[in-house]
Amino acid sequence: MDLKVLKCGNCEELKLGVHAMALGLAALCGLYNAAAWLSRREQHLAVNTVLYAALIAFEQQHVSHHIAELRRPQSAPEPSTSVIAEVAPAVAVAVIAATGIAA
């Protein structure tokens, strides 16, 4: 599959939003399971709390990565030779005209 969204540097805002939402949901579920475990002391609640803590750490890394990607300075693309070939005649005419006016 050659989807633009799957490549690094593309659609970073969308990716950040998805991972931030997953982080928030994992935090909410983890808090619920921790509170439930503290009141009921059932083993599955403790396991769920640990699993959500791992998911929170995982999603936090993704969120940090996407924020760093958004903050990274974007380099200007090098002009291609076709653009230079298109612009060169206009620049030459402008230079000749400026030389004629100055003389």
C-alpha positions, 0 to 999 in steps of 0.5 A: 500500500502506498498511502501518504498517511503512512509515510513519516512527515505526512499528516502529522496533525492527524496522527498526533490527534489519534495517538493523543485520543488513545492516550487519553482513553488509556489514562481514563481506563487505567484510572478507573481500573486502579480505583476499582482495584483499590476498592475491590482488590480483584486480581483482573483489575490489577492486571488491567491497571498494569496493562493500561500503564504500559499502554499509556507509556507506549502512546506517550512515546507516539505523541512525543514523536509526532510533536517532535515531527511537527516542530522539526524545521521543514527544509525548502525543496531544491528547485528542479531543473525544469523550473530553472529552465522556465524562469531563466528566459524571463530573468534574461529579458529582465536583465537586458531590459534593466541594462537598457534602461540604465544605459 
